[in-house]
Amino acid sequence: MIRDAGTWLGALGVFVLALIGAWWIGHAKGVSAERARWESRQIIAERAARQTEIDLAQVAGASARRIAEKERLLDERARTLDADWRATLAGLPRCRLPARIGVQLDAAAGVPAAAAVAEPPRTGPDAAALDTVIDLADTLDTVRANYAICHIDIERLTEARSWYEELRARVNRGE
């Protein structure tokens, strides 16, 4: 009877060891399979991140080229307008300009400022009207400059929005 109990205990021990061994092998294979799936997803995510970096670099390069081209066009337009203004001013009949306008024209042309005078020059009867015209011209120049800046910002924001929507669509499609 003791021998039978020892045989039973031995058989039970072998069975338990076989059961633990089978569980261990199944567990190890499950962990390996899960690790393989995780590594596969990791590789896919790394490829997507690299592709996104490449796309961002291409978008940044294209944007830099567009900005450079726009700046070149703006510089060209400024030179053209400068030449047009100079031609227009050259075609005007000669007349005396108030000192305030002469100072502004000299500053625009890069002429060094004249030394300060001890007594300011006397103003003519049309000085107030001329001051108003100059103030309005300054305001108009400011409005034009602000409009140009807003226009550039709108174009950049539109480009950024279209890029973001395209990227979001690609991510939603799983590309």
Secondary structure, DSSP 8 states (H G I E B T S, - for coil): -HHHHHHHHHHHHHHHHHHHHHHHHHHHHHHHHHHHHHHHHHHHHHHHHHHHHHHHHHHHHHHHHHHHHHHHHHHHHHHHHHHHHHHHHHHS------HHHHHHHHHHHT-------SS-----TTHHHHHHHHHHHHHHHHHHHHHHHHHHHHHHHHHHHHHHHHHHHHHHHT-
